[in-house]
């Protein structure tokens, strides 16, 4: 089987899906229905998020392990530095290795007080994601991905900072990057070109969230410190209060953005599924 960077560098674009660990049995049932339906598309990989502040550590590990054991999918486990000493991080990485999981998305995580609060590293942990990348690589045979911010990370001063952070993470051993939700394709292209201009060949996979519910996505964008562009909110606004019209417009936006990204040479599309399958299946079908 090919590694994620090998898949990303091949000619055909990759398709991948993001899930989060379910919080109860009902949510687990919904998630597994989505996983089973999306599995039929044979995605390149599926990623499993790590709760803010490290809150889902055990659930993230368990879900990743279960995906590996009971599906044909290749899991990519997210891991953050928040609230963890190096010893704790070493233990989590060791659990992945023992379970046969060899793909990790290495993240710093957001400040524990929330966005806008200063970042304070764990006294025996890491200050930045590049240190976690190098640490994971030193622990064994892992493929490591990292986060990219086309609209700018909230703490960065501009696109140069965002590009340089990616180059640093590549030098530390990252093999690919996945972006925040892309709503403005121009911003993605600008970051990608800034990274390439620095002599880096790090593949940057754009993430697409098919909008089905306007309020939910506005909230997610706020949580990520990333306001939605007015071009998108205006289009959704024109759909008014009709949920079916909002959904149709949201899926049209996701389809158009994905097409343009692939036409512009993006190495793949990472779908943020919100643990559901139908919107992602529709957009995938349109492509
Ligand atoms: P870093 O790369 O450390 O960057 C953080 C800031 O520091 C940036 O402004 C950067 O420019 C700057 N910087 C980087 N390196 C250095 C350095 N060496 N010296 C000085 N400055 C530096 N969060 C979760 O809690 N769980 C998840 O599962 C999760 N999944 C994510 C998936 C994706 C695809 C993305 C894009 C984000 C995800 N996040 C997740 C959010 C992420 O943890 C936060 O956005 C966090 O604030 C930044 O993480 P990072 O890994 O990019 O950090």
Boltz pocket constraint, residues with backbone or C-beta under 6 A from the ligand:
constraints:
  - pocket:
      binder: B
      contacts: [[A, 48], [A, 49], [A, 50], [A, 51], [A, 52], [A, 53], [A, 54], [A, 78], [A, 79], [A, 80], [A, 106], [A, 107], [A, 108], [A, 109], [A, 110], [A, 111], [A, 127], [A, 128], [A, 129], [A, 130], [A, 146], [A, 147], [A, 148], [A, 149], [A, 153], [A, 154], [A, 155], [A, 156], [A, 161], [A, 162], [A, 165], [A, 168], [A, 169], [A, 178], [A, 179], [A, 180], [A, 207]]
      max_distance: 6.0
